Amino acid sequence: MHYTINLVRTARQDEKKGEQKKFMTVVMLLICFGVFFLSLLFSGIQILMMESQLSEERDKLEIIETEYRRYKATQTIIDKADIELLDTLQHNRIFWTKKLVVMAQYLPENYWMTEFGYNKQSFDVEGYGYISKNQEQLITMDDYLNQVRSDTTFNDVFKNTYLNLAERKDEETRERINFKYSALQSR
């Protein structure tokens, strides 16, 4: 029996296996480098997107800070002006409802106020009334103004009240008096 061993074939098979291993190593290496480059590319894109988002947010923050500084500057001016106006209103306010109630409360029977106005110094009232049979319209007006003058709700602001006009203006069938008076604000 005679055995022959072909060492060339075994060497060739070993070479083929070595080449396959080498090829598989190169393929694996290329795949790894491909994955590595893809991950670098993906990371780079993500970083660029985050940087652009940060840049946009910084721009928005800068705009908001600028607007806030501008608001703060105008708020200080507005607040000072508002406080001064509020102080003026607090010190110079007049509770008109109470004043009008006093004027209406003492108004004689058959007398009406037709117009009133205020111009920061003077409170002017116009009206008319029907003359009684005794023709005591001036006494009636004087009594009315004295009652208004003596009421503390009215005279706390308006210290001086003057009759400006009392004139007779008859209607067709009724005798009538038109009157105007002014109440001056005390300082």
PLY file of the C-alpha trace (Angstrom):
ply
format ascii 1.0
element vertex 187
property float x
property float y
property float z
element edge 186
property int vertex1
property int vertex2
end_header
0.00 0.00 0.00
1.20 3.05 -0.97
-0.07 6.43 0.13
0.61 9.62 -1.60
-0.07 12.93 -0.11
-0.57 15.87 -2.33
0.78 18.72 -0.28
0.17 21.20 -3.03
-3.54 20.67 -2.83
-3.63 21.13 0.93
-1.50 24.23 0.56
-3.87 25.45 -2.11
-6.88 24.83 0.12
-5.15 26.61 2.99
-4.38 29.51 0.66
-8.02 29.66 -0.45
-9.17 29.63 3.16
-6.63 32.36 3.95
-7.81 34.43 1.01
-11.43 33.95 2.06
-10.52 35.03 5.58
-8.62 37.98 4.18
-11.58 38.85 1.92
-14.03 38.53 4.83
-11.73 40.69 6.97
-11.55 43.34 4.25
-15.34 43.19 3.76
-15.91 43.45 7.53
-13.39 46.28 7.69
-15.14 48.12 4.85
-18.53 47.58 6.50
-17.18 48.87 9.81
-15.61 51.90 8.12
-18.89 52.46 6.21
-20.90 52.32 9.44
-18.32 54.56 11.13
-18.49 57.14 8.32
-22.31 56.96 8.26
-22.40 57.54 12.03
-19.96 60.46 11.64
-22.12 61.88 8.85
-25.31 61.43 10.90
-23.64 62.99 13.97
-22.37 65.89 11.89
-25.84 66.52 10.47
-27.33 66.35 13.97
-24.70 68.78 15.29
-25.34 71.21 12.42
-29.10 71.03 13.00
-28.63 71.63 16.74
-26.28 74.54 16.06
-28.79 76.13 13.69
-31.56 75.61 16.27
-29.37 77.16 18.97
-28.60 80.07 16.68
-32.33 80.64 16.05
-33.07 80.45 19.78
-30.26 82.91 20.53
-31.69 85.31 17.96
-35.15 84.97 19.53
-33.69 85.48 22.99
-31.85 88.59 21.83
-35.07 90.01 20.33
-36.97 89.26 23.54
-34.24 90.83 25.68
-34.23 93.94 23.48
-38.00 94.21 23.70
-37.87 93.68 27.47
-35.26 96.44 27.86
-37.42 98.74 25.74
-40.50 97.76 27.77
-38.64 98.37 31.02
-37.58 101.84 29.83
-41.09 102.81 28.74
-42.64 101.15 31.79
-40.60 103.41 34.05
-41.79 106.49 32.15
-45.38 105.31 32.06
-45.37 104.32 35.69
-44.09 107.73 36.77
-46.67 109.54 34.64
-49.43 107.23 35.82
-48.49 107.74 39.44
-48.48 111.51 39.01
-51.86 111.38 37.27
-53.27 109.09 39.93
-52.00 111.42 42.64
-53.62 114.38 40.91
-56.89 112.47 40.56
-56.77 111.39 44.20
-56.26 114.91 45.48
-58.63 116.68 43.09
-61.44 114.14 42.83
-65.03 115.09 43.38
-67.75 112.61 44.24
-70.40 113.97 41.92
-73.23 111.68 42.94
-73.28 113.08 46.46
-73.12 116.66 45.16
-76.00 116.08 42.74
-78.09 114.46 45.48
-77.61 117.53 47.69
-78.59 119.85 44.83
-81.71 117.81 44.05
-82.64 117.30 47.70
-83.03 121.00 48.48
-84.50 122.00 45.11
-87.87 123.70 45.73
-91.09 122.24 44.43
-91.79 123.12 40.78
-88.09 123.93 40.17
-85.87 121.95 37.79
-82.23 121.92 36.83
-81.84 121.80 33.07
-78.08 122.00 32.64
-74.92 121.79 34.69
-71.23 121.70 33.89
-67.84 121.72 35.55
-64.68 123.40 34.24
-62.07 122.55 36.96
-62.78 125.72 38.92
-66.48 126.43 38.67
-69.55 124.24 38.80
-72.31 126.00 36.85
-75.99 125.11 37.09
-78.94 126.36 35.04
-82.61 125.71 35.57
-86.07 127.16 35.86
-89.01 127.16 38.20
-92.60 128.30 38.30
-93.41 131.43 40.25
-95.70 130.99 43.23
-98.74 133.19 43.81
-96.80 135.15 46.44
-94.01 135.80 43.91
-91.29 134.87 46.37
-88.96 133.41 43.73
-85.87 135.33 44.87
-86.45 134.33 48.49
-87.01 130.74 47.36
-83.77 130.79 45.37
-81.89 132.37 48.27
-83.23 129.74 50.69
-82.29 126.98 48.25
-78.73 128.28 47.79
-78.30 128.75 51.55
-79.31 125.13 52.13
-76.89 123.94 49.45
-74.11 126.15 50.85
-74.61 124.86 54.39
-74.61 121.17 53.45
-71.18 119.71 54.31
-71.40 117.19 51.49
-71.53 120.05 48.99
-69.39 122.72 50.67
-66.41 120.44 51.31
-65.38 121.14 47.71
-67.45 124.17 46.72
-67.04 126.79 49.46
-68.59 129.71 47.59
-71.91 129.51 45.78
-73.29 132.53 43.90
-76.54 133.28 42.14
-75.52 134.55 38.72
-78.90 135.09 37.10
-82.55 135.13 38.04
-84.78 136.40 35.27
-88.42 136.12 34.58
-89.34 134.33 31.36
-92.99 133.53 31.27
-94.45 130.69 29.28
-97.76 131.23 27.55
-99.92 130.53 30.59
-97.46 130.18 33.48
-95.08 132.61 35.09
-91.60 131.23 35.17
-88.12 132.19 36.42
-84.85 131.08 34.83
-81.86 130.89 37.15
-78.12 130.28 36.96
-75.76 129.80 39.82
-72.08 128.92 40.19
-70.23 127.10 42.92
-66.52 127.81 43.03
-64.04 125.18 44.07
-61.83 126.06 47.00
-58.12 125.46 46.67
0 1
1 2
2 3
3 4
4 5
5 6
6 7
7 8
8 9
9 10
10 11
11 12
12 13
13 14
14 15
15 16
16 17
17 18
18 19
19 20
20 21
21 22
22 23
23 24
24 25
25 26
26 27
27 28
28 29
29 30
30 31
31 32
32 33
33 34
34 35
35 36
36 37
37 38
38 39
39 40
40 41
41 42
42 43
43 44
44 45
45 46
46 47
47 48
48 49
49 50
50 51
51 52
52 53
53 54
54 55
55 56
56 57
57 58
58 59
59 60
60 61
61 62
62 63
63 64
64 65
65 66
66 67
67 68
68 69
69 70
70 71
71 72
72 73
73 74
74 75
75 76
76 77
77 78
78 79
79 80
80 81
81 82
82 83
83 84
84 85
85 86
86 87
87 88
88 89
89 90
90 91
91 92
92 93
93 94
94 95
95 96
96 97
97 98
98 99
99 100
100 101
101 102
102 103
103 104
104 105
105 106
106 107
107 108
108 109
109 110
110 111
111 112
112 113
113 114
114 115
115 116
116 117
117 118
118 119
119 120
120 121
121 122
122 123
123 124
124 125
125 126
126 127
127 128
128 129
129 130
130 131
131 132
132 133
133 134
134 135
135 136
136 137
137 138
138 139
139 140
140 141
141 142
142 143
143 144
144 145
145 146
146 147
147 148
148 149
149 150
150 151
151 152
152 153
153 154
154 155
155 156
156 157
157 158
158 159
159 160
160 161
161 162
162 163
163 164
164 165
165 166
166 167
167 168
168 169
169 170
170 171
171 172
172 173
173 174
174 175
175 176
176 177
177 178
178 179
179 180
180 181
181 182
182 183
183 184
184 185
185 186
